[in-house]
Amino acid sequence: MKCDFHIGQKVVCIARGDWRKAKIKYLYRVGIGLNVPVSGQVYTIRDLVWDDRGPDGPDDVKGIGAVGVLLMEVVNGIDPDTGIESLWPSYEFKPLNESKTDIGVFTKMLDKVDA
């Protein structure tokens, strides 16, 4: 799966939430607990990691079978089964559009009409 994100990029969580239930249940069972991204919130990518476990495992240990992201604002402990921090599927995020709208071009058009 293609991932055009980069470290330091701002992204918005668009997660539907269905994948989080099994992950939370599993990590609480092994005693880690879990901080989760919230849909609609803005985050900063801390790292990108390929998760090759795939989505076909048992419900409580499924991999994402895609590029996973680690977020600066969401930090968790190390998963004892994988030896890494819990990843979030990159497809559950979209780039934040940080472009500022400049209406200067429109005000210049109005100045020409008034002249």
C-alpha positions as a Markdown table, in Angstrom:
| # | Residue | x | y | z |
|---|---|---|---|---|
| 1 | Met | 0.0 | 0.0 | 0.0 |
| 2 | Lys | 1.3 | 3.4 | -1.0 |
| 3 | Cys | 2.1 | 5.9 | 1.8 |
| 4 | Asp | 3.0 | 9.5 | 0.9 |
| 5 | Phe | 3.5 | 10.7 | 4.5 |
| 6 | His | 6.8 | 11.9 | 5.9 |
| 7 | Ile | 8.2 | 12.3 | 9.4 |
| 8 | Gly | 7.1 | 15.7 | 10.9 |
| 9 | Gln | 4.0 | 15.9 | 8.7 |
| 10 | Lys | 0.7 | 17.0 | 10.2 |
| 11 | Val | -2.1 | 14.6 | 9.6 |
| 12 | Val | -5.8 | 14.3 | 10.6 |
| 13 | Cys | -7.2 | 11.1 | 12.0 |
| 14 | Ile | -10.1 | 9.8 | 9.9 |
| 15 | Ala | -10.4 | 6.4 | 11.8 |
| 16 | Arg | -13.7 | 4.7 | 11.9 |
| 17 | Gly | -12.7 | 3.1 | 15.2 |
| 18 | Asp | -13.4 | -0.6 | 14.4 |
| 19 | Trp | -9.7 | -1.6 | 14.4 |
| 20 | Arg | -9.2 | 0.1 | 17.8 |
| 21 | Lys | -11.5 | -2.2 | 19.8 |
| 22 | Ala | -9.5 | -5.4 | 19.3 |
| 23 | Lys | -6.1 | -3.6 | 19.8 |
| 24 | Ile | -7.2 | -2.0 | 23.0 |
| 25 | Lys | -8.6 | -5.3 | 24.3 |
| 26 | Tyr | -5.4 | -7.1 | 23.5 |
| 27 | Leu | -3.0 | -4.5 | 24.9 |
| 28 | Tyr | -5.0 | -4.2 | 28.2 |
| 29 | Arg | -4.9 | -8.0 | 28.4 |
| 30 | Val | -1.1 | -8.0 | 28.3 |
| 31 | Gly | -0.9 | -5.1 | 30.8 |
| 32 | Ile | 0.2 | -2.2 | 28.6 |
| 33 | Gly | -2.9 | 0.0 | 28.3 |
| 34 | Leu | -3.2 | 2.2 | 25.2 |
| 35 | Asn | -3.4 | 5.8 | 24.2 |
| 36 | Val | -5.4 | 6.1 | 20.9 |
| 37 | Pro | -5.7 | 8.7 | 18.2 |
| 38 | Val | -9.1 | 10.4 | 18.1 |
| 39 | Ser | -11.0 | 10.8 | 14.8 |
| 40 | Gly | -10.9 | 14.4 | 13.7 |
| 41 | Gln | -7.9 | 15.4 | 15.7 |
| 42 | Val | -4.6 | 16.7 | 14.2 |
| 43 | Tyr | -1.3 | 14.7 | 14.9 |
| 44 | Thr | 2.3 | 14.9 | 13.9 |
| 45 | Ile | 4.0 | 11.8 | 12.4 |
| 46 | Arg | 6.9 | 10.7 | 14.5 |
| 47 | Asp | 7.9 | 7.6 | 12.5 |
| 48 | Leu | 6.7 | 5.3 | 9.7 |
| 49 | Val | 7.0 | 1.5 | 10.0 |
| 50 | Trp | 6.0 | -1.3 | 7.7 |
| 51 | Asp | 3.8 | -3.8 | 9.6 |
| 52 | Asp | 4.1 | -7.0 | 7.7 |
| 53 | Arg | 2.0 | -9.1 | 10.0 |
| 54 | Gly | -1.1 | -8.6 | 7.8 |
| 55 | Pro | -4.7 | -8.3 | 8.8 |
| 56 | Asp | -5.5 | -12.0 | 8.9 |
| 57 | Gly | -4.4 | -12.9 | 12.4 |
| 58 | Pro | -6.7 | -13.6 | 15.3 |
| 59 | Asp | -8.8 | -10.6 | 16.3 |
| 60 | Asp | -6.7 | -9.6 | 19.2 |
| 61 | Val | -3.3 | -9.7 | 17.4 |
| 62 | Lys | -4.0 | -8.6 | 13.9 |
| 63 | Gly | -1.3 | -6.6 | 12.1 |
| 64 | Ile | -2.3 | -3.8 | 9.8 |
| 65 | Gly | -0.6 | -5.2 | 6.6 |
| 66 | Ala | 0.4 | -1.7 | 5.7 |
| 67 | Val | 2.6 | 1.2 | 6.7 |
| 68 | Gly | 2.0 | 2.1 | 10.3 |
| 69 | Val | 2.5 | 5.5 | 11.8 |
| 70 | Leu | 3.8 | 6.6 | 15.2 |
| 71 | Leu | 2.5 | 9.9 | 16.4 |
| 72 | Met | 4.3 | 12.5 | 18.5 |
| 73 | Glu | 1.1 | 13.2 | 20.5 |
| 74 | Val | 0.2 | 9.5 | 21.1 |
| 75 | Val | 3.0 | 7.5 | 22.8 |
| 76 | Asn | 2.5 | 4.0 | 24.2 |
| 77 | Gly | 4.6 | 1.2 | 25.7 |
| 78 | Ile | 6.3 | -1.6 | 23.9 |
| 79 | Asp | 4.0 | -4.5 | 22.8 |
| 80 | Pro | 5.6 | -7.7 | 24.2 |
| 81 | Asp | 4.6 | -9.7 | 21.2 |
| 82 | Thr | 6.1 | -7.4 | 18.6 |
| 83 | Gly | 8.9 | -5.6 | 20.5 |
| 84 | Ile | 7.7 | -2.3 | 19.1 |
| 85 | Glu | 5.3 | 0.4 | 20.1 |
| 86 | Ser | 1.7 | 0.0 | 18.8 |
| 87 | Leu | 1.3 | 1.3 | 15.2 |
| 88 | Trp | -1.6 | 3.1 | 13.7 |
| 89 | Pro | -2.6 | 2.3 | 10.1 |
| 90 | Ser | -1.5 | 5.1 | 7.7 |
| 91 | Tyr | -4.8 | 4.7 | 5.8 |
| 92 | Glu | -6.6 | 6.0 | 8.9 |
| 93 | Phe | -5.0 | 9.4 | 8.4 |
| 94 | Lys | -5.1 | 12.1 | 5.8 |
| 95 | Pro | -2.7 | 15.0 | 5.3 |
| 96 | Leu | -3.6 | 18.2 | 7.0 |
| 97 | Asn | -4.2 | 21.0 | 4.6 |
| 98 | Glu | -2.3 | 23.9 | 6.2 |
| 99 | Ser | -2.5 | 26.3 | 3.3 |
| 100 | Lys | -3.7 | 29.7 | 4.3 |
| 101 | Thr | -6.3 | 31.4 | 2.1 |
| 102 | Asp | -5.1 | 34.8 | 0.9 |
| 103 | Ile | -7.9 | 37.0 | -0.3 |
| 104 | Gly | -5.5 | 39.7 | -1.5 |
| 105 | Val | -6.1 | 38.7 | -5.2 |
| 106 | Phe | -9.8 | 39.2 | -4.8 |
| 107 | Thr | -9.5 | 42.6 | -3.1 |
| 108 | Lys | -7.2 | 43.7 | -6.0 |
| 109 | Met | -9.9 | 42.6 | -8.4 |
| 110 | Leu | -12.5 | 44.7 | -6.5 |
| 111 | Asp | -10.1 | 47.7 | -6.6 |
| 112 | Lys | -10.0 | 47.5 | -10.4 |
| 113 | Val | -13.8 | 47.3 | -10.6 |
| 114 | Asp | -14.2 | 50.4 | -8.4 |
| 115 | Ala | -11.6 | 52.4 | -10.4 |
